[in-house]
Amino acid sequence: MNVNDTVNVACDFDLQSNTFNFPEGISLIYDGGSIKNATFNFAEGYVDGKLLNKSLTIEGNAQLTNTSFHFDKNQWDIIEGKISQRRAAENTLVINQVISKVHELGADHFILDNIDAYFYGGLGEREEGDPGALAGSYIGHDYQGVIADAILLPSDFHFDMSETTTTLRVQPSNHPSDRLIGVVHQSNVKITGGQLIGDRLEHDYTCVEDKTGLAKFTHEGAALIALYGAHNVTIDYVKGKNSTGDVISAHSSAMRHIDGSLKEGVRQNENITISNSIFDASRRNHISLTDGEGFTVEYNTFLNAGHGMVATAPVFKRVINGNYRPSCEFELDLNGNKIPTLDADNNQIEREIASSAGTLPKAGMDLESYRERTKEGELHEYERIRDVTIYKNKFIGNSRDLILYSTSDVEITENEFGSSVNLTAAAFDVLINENIFKKEAYLESKNQLLNAIQVATTVIKPTGENLIYNVEIYKNKIYDYDKALLIGGKNVEVHGNEVFNTNIAFFLTNSEDNHFHDNIVTTTNKNWPSSTGYYTSTSPTIKNTLIERDIISVNYRPLALYGLNSKQDIVDDTQVIFDAVDFSSSSPNGELWIESSKNITIQNSHINTKKTDNFNNSSVNMIMNTRN
């Protein structure tokens, strides 16, 4: 060949493992042929991606003729169908080698279609003497485990799978934290299409230890897509199903300083978009966010998260071989409950293990960063999750839909929920607006009582700080719940919501500085003969709360307050004021009921009940109200 020659490869060549050195400017173009068993060393040139295969080595200074590379499983010895763990690990190793090589050659678009194959960790680069997952040396739930086990995607790269002909499966194993696809410390990555299938129904759930000796009896650390310190990532039109843990998990690459700042060399996740995807039957959560900021989750469908399922494959029997690991004190039964591994005489129990039961938190989506408080109340913020938009998603059949455990700056808008949205531990600056909540029939069949929206109260005793605050809930429509809204927290504004056919519209708990206004409650369904508008129990303390211009029309008591502000240390300025509220009951026994409560004012309101108000052992100021 001469400088700047273009060679069209139209025939099949077997070059007998020889090495060829090419001058500058050489271009190899696919023209229907193939090249096998050769090494090409380019001074500077181009090679057509269609010519690449497992037996052709490209060295020197070469680039692909096209930045899009179409992966052909037959050229790279990917084996489909049911295979051994070692062969599944070889599948992972091969695809990682190809991704690395074509990216080095300039590819930014990796097309993967017409494939249905299993993948497993264990053959990647590891520390000396660490054989990896194939020998049971599991790396924990951190980014080193992803690097060891997953299909790894580099920066500036589009991993493009067919929505209909690409299926990537997790190899069934005893791995407690297997990850299928990983993005670790990379930027500008796009993952589209594909069907990602976990091993939930074929997994061996017997207890194992990771490399550090920690017991892994819940086997919940798996993810079909794992993000660690990833920036500018788009996940679009992906289908994920049957993960033993999550479909998507997002973590920083290491814990933060206690003040929440990032340590040197550590990256948080930033600017992550998850859209147009379908997630089904994850054993834990569909999406778990623990660290990062700038998440957009939109137009997705969340199905059946966290429920128990019946395994179709044979259950595994733990081997009694004298190698009992002391840290594995428990395993999980078919219901997901912990059961001991030793009997009363400290003998190892032989039993069959199979637990595809859901494992906590059991949610469509969970925002949960790891934080601690010292006994003095000082915050140690090892993880941080903030700036999350959840928009126009559908949540169907999940054990719980959405958990805001410890997070901030979250907007939840125009979604369709069938279970619940829960603010549980430390959530602030949250907006919940224009969503539709319709309690699903399966919850009725299980007699499962829950709230459409729950805003809990978490107070740090040494400081009195309320960790759930600055929440706005407005223009939501809520249908057929036992309790529509359970409201605690601090500085929570609830307004413009419409509540239909619920047993309790507003369940009030310990809270302060909350404001309810312009809500409409209508319950006519005879399934709720004792329906109530505003309700308290267990003697809550509610400080400085104003409820105004609400319209309450129920079957029984528009107002039923028990023990409100009844504790001895309540001061006089702890007030709950109802102003210009319309109270109405359709029952002949309808009434305003207030028992053992104080510091309550009802003023400028209209009361349409058949019975006289019943205020037992209570202090209630009635000012300028009207009655029918």
Secondary structure, 3 states (H helix, E strand, C coil): CCCCCEEEECCEEEEEEEEEEECCCEEEEECCCEEEEEEEEEEEEEECHHHCCCCEEEEEEEEECCCEEEECHHHCCCCCCCCCHHHHHHHHHHHHHHHHHHHHCCCCEEEECCEEEEECCCCCCCCCCCCCHHHCCECCCCHHHHHHHCEECCCCEEEEECCCCEEEEECCCCCCCCEEEEEECCEEEEEECCEEECCCCCCCCCCEEECCCCEECCCCCCEEEEEECCEEEEEECCEEECCCCEEEEEECCCCCCCCCCCCCCCCCCEEEEEECCEEECCCCCCEEECCEEEEEEECCEEECCCCCCCCCCCCEECCCCCCCCCCCCEEECCCCCEEECECCCCCECCCEECCCCCCCCCEEEEEECCEEECCCCCEEECCCEEEEEEECCEEECCCEEEEEEEEEEEEEECCEECCCEEEEEEEEEEEEECCEEECCHHHHHCCCCCEEEEECCCEECCCCEECCEEEEEECCEEECCCEEEEEEEEEEEEECCEEECCCEEEEEEEEECCEEECCEEECCCCCCCCCEEEEECCCCCEECEEEECCEEEECCEEEEEECCCCCCCCCCCCCEEEECCEEEECCCCCCEEEECCCCEEEECCEEECCCCCEEECCCEEEECCEEC
